[in-house]
Amino acid sequence: MKGGEDTRPLVAHVMYRFDVGGLENGVVNLINHMPREAYRHVVISLTEITDFRKRIVHDDVEFVALLKPPGHAFWIYPQLYKLFRNLRPAIVHSRNLGALEVVAPAWAAGVSVRIHGEHGRDVGDLDGFSKKHQWMRRIYRPFVTYYIALSRDLEHYLTSRVGITQNKVLQIYNGVDTQRFQPAGMRQPIPGCPFSDTSYWLVGTVGRMQTVKDQSTLARAFIRALEIAPQLKDRLRLVMIGDGPLKAQSQSLLEQAGCTELAWLPGERNDVPEILRGIDCFVLPSLAEGISNTILEAMASGLPVIATDVGGNSELIDAGRSGVLVSAGDVETMAQSIVSYANDSEKARRAGQAGRATVERKFSMAAMVQQYQGLYDRLLSAI
């Protein structure tokens, strides 16, 4: 501070919506763990900002919700231009296609460094082959100073399909808070969960219950697991944390199979670390992913992980060692994997230990923050 003026460079983090989710959780972690003396931060949502903002612990972070209606952001370009002129950020850091458009008004407003991050596949383009989405990214390419890809898969997408030169793309993995997410010596009861007895074996998932997350496949796999191994009916239980359209669909599937009493779907929760310490196996049935925060959190919590082989999941899970990878939508293999871990607690324990070791070695919060801060510093010094 000089004469009462805060001289730290301001980073404007821009996303489509600031709510519970992996992308948003990554922003929270970055702001919370980056040294305060390095940068100031403002979070800008093109639509809404929810109570998820309370996850940010710094008291000097500003939040701006633009409440944009559905459709192209062109109509709020003047509003964005004025906002950037008033805030005067040193860096605008947009995330995913839904917020990419902001780089144009940021450029017009004189923001020198405009970073765009690719965090995961678009819902309407799960395999990345959409020519329209590639074309949209190419249109805004001249306004982007630098790109960040969260996985090697997304880095390859940017360089091979969109046509970004390799020297303008940096791949940075998400980091996980290994203090907040750590193994329990013995599985802990989850507040409100009816399956607290240690005789139960709990398979669970955490996430927004939307189409791309495909939790209904896990519901089907749980039902199928009990058909494969009916002896597990006395102890195998399902925990599905999250809210959204697929919650009702999953509940309906369980009801039709007569498994309602064997599953717990409480909706959205804000005690995810405690929930992960209260289950025995984590499953991520997504149709698409970037680098999954929930997989990293589950691994940090010492859980074996069963996940679909999409996006960057194979970069996190050492298949056969720390978990199992299955094809998206493959109910049968997912069910068999659940049965395998449920019937072999030692195998599950070893996989959980291997996952925790991987997180400590490759996916620390410190490493993630260091790479982001290093990139910010380098790009600003080059102006």
N, C-alpha and C positions, 0 to 999 in steps of 0.2 A: 504494500500500500504506500502511495506517495500522496501526501496532502489529502488523505481520506479517500482517494480514488483507488478502486480495485484494479490493479494492472495485470492480473492473471488473464490469459487469453480465454475467450468464451467459446465453448463447443455447443452448437445447437443440434441436439439429437432429434431427428424427425422420423415419425412412423405414422402408419395409417390410423392406428388406435392404440391407446396405452391401457392395456387390460392384462389379466392373467394370461400368460403364455411364455413360450420359450424365448422368443425374440426379445420380448419386453423384460424378461428375467435377466437376459444377458446385459441389457442396458442398465438395469438396476445394479447388477454386480459390478459393472465397469465403473459407474459413478461412485458407488459406495467404497470401492477398494482403490481407486486412483488417489494418489496423494493430494490432499486439499490444496497444497501450495502450488500444484502444477497447473490446474485448469479450473475455470468455472463452468457450470453446465446449465442448460435450459432444455426442457423436454417439450417438444412441440408435437401435438397429435392433430392430424388433419380432421379427425372426427372427435372422439370422446377421450376424456381422461377419467378413469375410475378410481376407486379407493386403493387400487394397486399402487398408487403413488406413495402411499404410506410406507412401502417397503424401502424407499430411499431415505437414508438416515441423515444425510446432510441437510441442514436447515437453510442453506443459501441457494437451493435449486429452484428455479422458476418453472411453472407449468403453464402451457398455453394450449387450449383446446379450440380449434377453429370450427368445429361442428359442420364440416362440409357435408352436403347432401350426396347421395350416390352419383357416380359418374365421374367424368374427367375433372381434374383440378384446375383446368384452364380458367374457369370463372372466378377462382380465388387468387389467381396470379397477382392482381394488384394488392390484395390483402397481404399475401406472402412477401411481395416486394417491400411494402411499407413496414412489415414486421422485421424483416432482415435489416432494413435501413435504420430502424429504431434500436434494435438490439446490437447491431454491429458485431456479429460473431466472427471470430477468426476462422472457425471451421464450421461448415454445415455437414452433418453426417446423417444421410438418409439410409433407410433400411427397406429392402425388398421393393418389388415392382410397384406396390400400392403407394409408395412415397417417393419414387424416383423422379417424378415430375418437378419436385421442388428445386432441383438443381438449376433449372432454367431461371426462375425468378431470383435465386440466390446469386447466380452469375450476374444477372442484370443489376442486382443491388450492390455489386462490388465485393462479394465474399470471395476471397482469394483461393481458399482451399475447400473443395467440395468432394467429400468422400461418399461413396455409395457402397453399402454392404449387402451381400446376398446371403440370407440366413436359411433359406429353404425353398422348396419347390412351390410354385403357384398352384392353388387348388384346381384350376382348370388346365394345368399343364404338368401333370405329375411326372412325366418322362422327359420333359424339357424339349420336346420336338415341335412345339407350337411355333410356326413361322411368325405369327402375329406378335407373340411375346418377344421373340428374338428381334423382330423389326422395331418394336417399341423401345427396346433397350438400345438399339443402334441409333435411334433418333436422338436420344439424350446423351449419347456417348461424348459429343464435343463439349458438353457442360460439366463432365465429371473429371476431376483431377486425378483421382485414384480409386481403385476398387478393393474391397475386402471380401474374400470368400471364406465361409466358415468350414468348408470341407474341401477335400481334393476333388470330389465329384462336382461341386459348384465352381471350383476354379477351372476345371476342364470345360464346363459349360460356357463360362465367360470367354475363354480363350479360343475354343474350337468352334462353338456354334454362334456366339454373338460377335466374335472377331476382335476382342480386346487384346492388345499386345501384352505379352507376358510380363514386361517390365512395369506395367501399370496395375498389376494384380498381386495382392499379398494374401496368402492363406493363413488364417489365425483360428485356432481351435477355441471353443468356449472353455472357460475355467470353471471349476466347482469349488465351493467353500467346504474344505475338508474338516473344518471345525464344526460348522453347522450340520453337515451331513457326515455322520460317522457311525460305525457299527455299534449295535447294542450287544453286550455280553450275552444277554438272553432276550428273546423277543419280548418287547414291551406291550402292555395293553394299550389299545387305541381308544381314547375317550369317545364314548358313545357307541363303540362297535360291539355287537352282540357276541363276537367270537373271541373273547379274551382268554378263554381256557387254553392252556398250553398244549392240550391234546390235539387242537386243530392245527392244520397246515394251511396257511393263507397265501393264495396267489392274488396279486393285485396290480392295478395300474392307476396312474394319476395323469390327468390332462383334460383339456377342453373336449367335450364329447361332440365333436363335429366330424363331418364326413371324412376328411383327410386323416383323422386319427383312428377311425374304423374300430371303435371299441366293440361293436356288435360281433366282430369276428372273434374277439376274446370270449364274449358270452357264449358263442357257439362252440368254441374250443373247450370251454369249461364243461358245458353239457356233454360234449363228445368224450371228454376225459373220464367222466363218470360212467359212460357207456363202455369204454374200453376197460376200465378198472372199477367195477361196481363196489369193490371192497373199500374204495376210498370215500364212499358217500358219508361215512361216519365222521370223517375228519377233514376232507378237502373243502375249503370255503373260498369264496370269491369276494374281493373288495375292489370296487370301482369308484374312484374319487374324481369328481368333476361334474359339470353341468353342460347342457346343450341338447340339441335335437336327438342325438343317439342314446341319451339316457332312457327315454321312454321306449325306444326300439329295443334296447338291451333288456329292460325290465319285462317287456312283452315276450321276448324270446325265452327268458328264464321262467316266466309264468307258464307259458305253453308247455315247457319241459318239466314242470312240477319242481323247479329248483328255486323258487322265490325265497324260501326259508334258508337256503344255503348261500345266499349272496347278500351283500350290503352295499347299497348305492346311496350314500348320504348327500350327494351333490358336491358343490364346491367347498373346499376347506382351506384354511390358511395355516395349518400345522403340518405341512408336508414332511419335514424332517422326522417328526414323531410318528407319522403314519408309516414312513418307510422303515422305521425301527420296529414297527408292529406287524410287518408281514414277512413271509419266508421266501418269496420269489416275486420278481417284477417282470411284467410283460408289457411290451410296447407293440401294438398291432398296426401301426400307422401305414398308410399307403404311400406316404412321402415324408422325408425329413431332411433337415440340413445336418447340423450337429445337435443331437437331442440333449437338452439340459436334464431332462428327467432320467435318461439312461445314465448320464454321468452322476447324477445325484443318487440313483439306485446303486451304482457301482461303489460310490464313496461310502454308502451305507452298508456295504458288505453283502449285497444281495446277488444271487445268480440272476442273470437277465436273459429272457427270451424275447427276441425282437425280429421284426421283419427286415429282410435284407434290402433296404432301400436307402437312398441318399448316403449320408455319412455313417450309418449305423455300423457298417463293417470296419470302419476306421476306429471305432470305439471298442467293439467286442472282439475278443480273440476267440473265435468260434471253436467250441470243444474244450476251451480252457476256462474262460470267464463267463461263458454263456452260450446260447444257441441262436443261430440265424435261420429264419424260415422265409419262404417266399410270401409276398403280400397276399393275404386272403387264403392262405393254406391252413384251413381249420384242422385237418387231420394231423399234420406234422406238429402244429402248435399244441394240440391236445396230447400227442405222444410225448412231447418235451415236458409238458406239465406233469404228466404221470411219471416220467423218468425221474425228475427231481423230487417229486412227492414221495417216491418209493425208495429214494437213496439220499438220506439226509447228509451223509458224509460227502457225497458228490456235490450236493448243493452248497455245502459249507466251503469246500475247496474252490468252487467257482466264485463264490462271494469274496473270498480272500484274494483270489487272483485279480478280480475286478478292482478291489480297493488298492492293491499294489499298483495297478496300471494307472489309476487316477493320480496317485501320489507321484508317479514317475513322469507322466506325460500331460496331465490336464489340471495343473495347479492354477489357482486364481492369480498367483503372483506372476506366472509366466504369461498369462493372457493379458493382464494389465500392462506388463512391461512392453509387450509387442504393440499394443494400441498406443501407449504413451510415446514409445519410440517412433512410431509412424507419424503421429501428430507433430512431434518435435521436428522430425526430419522435413516434413512437408512445409512447415512454417518457416524453418530456417532457410529454405530454398527460395522463398519469395523475394 
